[in-house]
């Protein structure tokens, strides 16, 4: 796609964050990738959503070198790039500090699949990363955040589990494009809220595997039958 199209799509996806109440002030960002060209478009750092324009979107290559835009890209850019480098099916990444998901991240606790609503989108417990080491924080912090996310997904399919909680930080969520990444982030926030309240009522048992399988695979499996052809 052209640079203009890339910026248009990234701007639209970013503006979904305030629309869906996922952010306060500038607490979030969305990026999208053009894998054919090797370009990533992302929100500029610290620019309020109320004043941000489409042309403010920054485009970089896969090493973070600026291709288009006058402003600095989001400080979280290196995290996004590491996700794109390791998770081939990802076309968009969303990061925010939404309340309920961030509560779980600050507690260092994954979000368990307590019911079928969760199972429709995330195939099991949404994992929380390990605590980052001192040297990882002090040197290339944002890149190392991405590497810790990738480490957490050893043995996991990132397309079956399109999100993660970074311990003490917040959620990073992805999808097939920017809009889908935000969609999954909205869902994750609702799931976190529902899981918190479900467990507060005394139920700590996650959904049975057979019911998890049924709901996830009927929507996303090779023989999926949910929705229209």
Secondary structure, DSSP 8 states (H G I E B T S, - for coil): --HHHHHHHHHHHHHHHHHTT--STT-EEEEEEETTTTEEEE-BTT--TTT--GGG-EEEETTS-EEE-SS-B-TTHHHHHHHHHH-TT--EEEEE--HHHHHHHHHT--B---SHHHHTT-SS-B-B-----HHHHHSSHHHHHHHHHHHHTTTS-TTTS-EEEETTTEEEEEESSHHHHHHHHHHHHHHHHHHHHHHHTT------HHHHHHHHHHHHSTT--SS--
